[in-house]
């Protein structure tokens, strides 16, 4: 049992890191498009819409003979597409309109702290000391990675509101993905959510909430001029299909709380991708912040594994006691 739990946790951490990496490079792909005239709404719409189109055939094949799953699970698919996928990005872009990107991203990544608070309210059980310490350390690391202390920070009440709403939606992604008892296969849930989310994003753009502007101008990635199809394919295949699927699988293996803290490493991967793809070299303060983020994740992981070991040991003791009593009764 212990070996099985360790394997599940180890594979979950690896999948969670892959998810964070694939989410993290989305900023560099998107910025390459934005620099040549694409609007943020257009980049997000292409990312979600392209992934939705690419997954239609696999979704149909996975549901062959099991269409009843779709009929029973469509409310969850709609909620998943509207809240964690579409609304999260919509709220984040609204926050960026009023705040610096660093402040908006920091507000969005308050989601792990929100999850700890939500679980505290729901279970009436305070977070364990190491989990609380991990939250504080990881958020402190985010402040350093985003270099919020190095320049002037402009705060807007409207921007803060949009950023906090984005954090709520990100927390919802982890909490909704954690329902491992859901009968919907991960491919169906993610693919269906991407379809719903892309429709919502394009509808919001066409409604005038934000502009939808596309160009065919070449873009610059890693110092080379390439077709805009390169970052588009990166956004679709890597930053949408791979990222959402691995994110869902990671949450189902690790749980919403631990997976959400591992997802904080997305900021590290984003900084590394910006360095390699856009030539934006991170400074020492970003490296120091990255160390704090990893330290916070390690604290939460250690606390979670320690809780699992205690629970497993307690269950084994109870089973041993039951077997001993049964043997005594037979005598």
C-alpha positions in Angstrom: 0.0 0.0 0.0 2.8 2.4 0.9 4.7 1.6 -2.3 1.6 2.1 -4.3 0.9 5.5 -2.6 4.5 6.6 -3.2 4.3 5.7 -6.9 1.0 7.6 -7.3 2.4 10.6 -5.6 5.7 10.5 -7.5 4.0 10.2 -10.9 1.5 12.9 -9.8 4.4 15.3 -9.0 6.0 14.6 -12.4 2.8 15.2 -14.3 2.1 18.4 -12.2 5.6 19.7 -13.2 4.9 19.0 -16.8 1.6 20.8 -16.6 3.3 23.8 -14.9 5.9 23.9 -17.7 3.4 23.7 -20.5 1.3 26.4 -18.9 4.4 28.5 -18.2 5.6 28.7 -21.8 2.2 30.1 -23.0 3.3 33.7 -22.1 6.3 33.6 -24.4 4.3 32.2 -27.3 1.5 34.7 -26.7 3.9 37.6 -26.4 5.5 36.8 -29.7 2.0 37.2 -31.3 1.1 40.3 -29.3 4.3 42.0 -30.4 3.2 41.8 -34.1 -0.3 43.1 -33.5 -2.4 40.3 -32.2 -4.9 41.2 -29.4 -4.9 39.2 -26.1 -8.4 38.0 -26.8 -7.4 36.7 -30.2 -4.4 34.8 -28.8 -6.6 33.2 -26.1 -9.4 32.4 -28.5 -7.0 30.7 -31.0 -5.4 28.8 -28.1 -8.7 27.4 -26.8 -10.5 27.1 -30.1 -7.6 25.3 -31.9 -7.3 22.8 -29.0 -11.1 22.2 -29.1 -11.0 21.5 -32.8 -8.0 19.2 -32.4 -9.7 17.2 -29.7 -13.1 16.7 -31.3 -12.2 13.4 -33.1 -10.4 11.9 -30.0 -13.4 12.9 -27.8 -15.9 11.2 -30.2 -13.7 8.1 -30.3 -13.4 7.9 -26.6 -17.2 8.3 -26.2 -18.1 5.6 -28.8 -20.7 3.5 -27.2 -20.7 5.6 -24.0 -22.8 8.6 -25.0 -24.7 8.3 -21.8 -21.7 9.6 -20.0 -21.9 12.9 -21.9 -25.7 13.2 -21.3 -25.1 12.8 -17.5 -22.0 14.8 -17.3 -22.7 17.8 -19.6 -23.4 20.2 -16.6 -19.9 19.5 -15.3 -18.4 20.1 -18.7 -20.2 23.4 -19.1 -19.2 24.6 -15.6 -15.6 23.4 -16.3 -15.4 25.3 -19.6 -17.0 28.5 -18.3 -15.3 28.9 -15.0 -11.7 27.4 -14.9 -11.1 27.8 -18.6 -13.0 30.8 -20.0 -13.8 33.0 -17.0 -10.3 32.6 -15.5 -8.6 34.0 -18.6 -11.3 36.6 -19.2 -10.9 38.0 -15.6 -7.1 37.9 -15.8 -7.1 40.0 -19.0 -9.4 42.5 -17.4 -7.1 42.7 -14.4 -4.1 43.3 -16.8 -6.0 46.3 -18.2 -6.0 48.0 -14.8 -2.8 46.6 -13.1 0.7 45.7 -14.1 1.1 42.1 -15.3 3.1 41.2 -12.2 0.4 42.3 -9.7 -2.3 40.7 -11.8 -0.4 37.4 -11.9 0.3 37.5 -8.2 -3.4 38.1 -7.4 -4.4 35.1 -9.6 -1.9 32.8 -7.9 -3.4 33.5 -4.5 -5.6 30.5 -5.6 -3.6 28.0 -3.5 -4.0 30.1 -0.4 -7.8 30.4 -1.2 -7.9 26.6 -1.4 -6.3 26.2 2.0 -8.8 28.7 3.4 -11.7 27.0 1.7 -10.8 23.6 3.0 -10.4 25.1 6.4 -13.9 26.5 6.3 -15.5 23.4 4.8 -13.8 20.9 7.2 -13.6 23.1 10.2 -10.0 21.9 10.5 -7.1 24.5 10.6 -4.3 23.9 8.1 -1.3 22.0 9.5 1.6 24.3 10.5 3.9 23.1 7.6 1.1 23.7 5.1 0.5 27.2 6.4 4.3 27.9 6.4 4.5 26.5 2.8 1.8 28.9 1.7 3.6 31.9 3.2 7.0 30.9 1.8 5.6 30.2 -1.7 3.7 33.5 -1.9 6.8 35.3 -0.7 8.7 33.6 -3.5 6.1 34.8 -6.0 6.6 38.4 -4.8 10.4 38.1 -5.6 10.0 36.3 -8.9 7.6 39.0 -10.2 10.0 41.7 -8.8 7.1 43.6 -7.2 9.4 45.2 -4.8 11.7 46.5 -7.5 9.5 49.1 -9.2 6.5 51.2 -8.7 3.2 49.3 -8.3 0.0 50.8 -9.4 -3.1 49.4 -7.7 -6.6 49.9 -9.0 -9.7 48.7 -7.0 -11.3 47.4 -10.3 -8.1 45.6 -11.2 -7.7 44.0 -7.8 -11.4 42.8 -8.1 -10.7 41.2 -11.5 -7.5 39.7 -10.2 -9.2 38.1 -7.2 -12.0 36.8 -9.4 -9.3 35.2 -11.6 -7.8 33.6 -8.5 -11.3 32.2 -7.5 -11.6 30.6 -11.0 -8.1 29.2 -10.8 -8.9 27.7 -7.4 -12.1 26.3 -9.0 -9.9 24.5 -11.6 -8.1 22.6 -8.9 -11.1 21.8 -6.8 -13.3 20.7 -9.8 -10.5 18.6 -11.2 -10.0 16.8 -7.9 -13.3 14.9 -8.2 -11.7 11.6 -9.2 -15.0 9.9 -8.7 -16.3 11.7 -11.8 -17.3 9.2 -14.4 -16.2 11.5 -17.3 -12.8 10.5 -18.8 -10.2 13.3 -18.5 -10.1 13.7 -22.3 -13.8 14.3 -22.5 -13.9 16.7 -19.6 -10.9 18.8 -20.8 -12.0 18.6 -24.5 -15.6 19.5 -23.8 -14.4 22.3 -21.5 -12.2 23.7 -24.2 -15.1 23.7 -26.6 -17.3 25.6 -24.1 -14.5 27.9 -23.1 -13.5 28.8 -26.7 -17.1 29.7 -27.6 -17.3 31.9 -24.5 -14.1 33.7 -25.3 -15.0 34.4 -28.9 -18.5 35.5 -27.8 -17.0 37.9 -25.2 -14.7 39.3 -27.9 -17.4 39.8 -30.5 -19.5 41.4 -27.8 -16.8 44.1 -27.5 -15.5 43.2 -24.1 -12.0 43.1 -25.6 -10.7 43.4 -29.3 -10.2 40.4 -31.5 -7.3 41.3 -33.8 -5.2 38.8 -35.9 -2.3 39.4 -38.2 -0.2 37.2 -40.6 3.1 39.0 -39.8 6.1 36.8 -39.0 7.1 36.6 -35.3 10.5 36.4 -33.5 11.2 33.4 -31.3 14.6 32.5 -29.9 16.2 35.1 -32.1 14.8 33.7 -35.3 12.0 35.0 -37.5 9.3 32.4 -38.0 5.7 32.0 -39.2 3.0 33.0 -36.7 1.8 29.4 -37.1 4.7 28.3 -34.9 3.5 30.1 -31.7 -0.1 29.3 -32.6 0.7 25.6 -32.7 2.6 26.0 -29.5 -0.3 27.6 -27.8 -2.8 24.9 -29.1 -0.7 21.7 -28.7 1.5 22.5 -25.8 -0.2 25.3 -23.8 -3.8 24.0 -24.1 -4.1 20.3 -24.9 -1.1 19.1 -23.0 -1.3 21.6 -20.2 -5.0 21.1 -19.3 -4.8 17.3 -19.6 -1.7 17.0 -17.5 -3.2 19.5 -15.0 -6.3 17.4 -14.6 -4.4 14.1 -14.2 -2.0 15.7 -11.7 -4.9 17.0 -9.5 -6.6 13.6 -9.5 -3.3 12.0 -8.2 -2.2 14.7 -5.8 -5.4 16.4 -4.7 -6.3 20.0 -5.2 -4.2 21.5 -2.4 -0.8 19.9 -3.2 -1.3 20.2 -7.0 -2.1 23.9 -6.7 1.1 24.6 -4.9 3.2 22.6 -7.4 1.5 24.8 -10.1 3.2 27.8 -8.6 6.3 26.6 -10.4 4.6 27.8 -13.6 6.1 31.2 -12.8 9.6 29.7 -12.8 9.0 28.0 -16.2 7.6 31.2 -17.5 10.7 33.1 -16.6 12.9 30.4 -18.1 10.9 30.3 -21.3 11.1 34.1 -21.6 14.9 33.9 -21.3 15.3 31.1 -23.9 12.6 32.3 -26.4 12.5 36.0 -26.0 16.0 36.8 -24.6 14.6 38.2 -21.3 17.3 37.1 -18.8 16.0 36.7 -15.2 17.9 38.4 -12.4 19.2 37.2 -9.1 16.0 38.3 -7.3 13.9 36.0 -9.6 16.2 33.1 -8.8 15.9 33.8 -5.1 12.2 33.9 -5.4 12.2 30.6 -7.4 14.1 29.0 -4.5 11.4 30.1 -2.1 8.6 28.8 -4.4 10.2 25.4 -4.6 10.8 25.4 -0.8 7.1 26.2 -0.2 6.1 23.3 -2.5 8.5 21.0 -0.7 7.0 21.9 2.7 3.5 21.3 1.5 4.4 18.0 -0.2 6.3 16.8 2.9 3.3 17.7 5.1 0.9 15.9 2.8 3.1 12.8 2.6 3.4 12.7 6.3 -0.4 12.9 6.7 -0.8 10.0 4.2 1.8 7.9 6.1 0.0 8.5 9.4 -3.4 7.6 7.9 -2.0 4.5 6.2 -0.3 3.4 9.4 -3.4 4.0 11.5 -5.5 2.0 9.0 -3.0 -0.8 9.1 -3.1 -0.9 12.9 -6.9 -1.0 12.9 -6.9 -3.8 10.3 -4.3 -5.8 12.3 -6.4 -5.3 15.5 -9.6 -6.5 13.7 -7.8 -9.6 12.4 -6.4 -10.3 15.9 -9.8 -10.1 17.5 -11.3 -12.3 14.8 -8.6 -14.9 15.3 -9.2 -14.8 19.1 -13.0 -15.2 18.6 -12.4 -18.3 16.4 -10.3 -19.9 19.1 
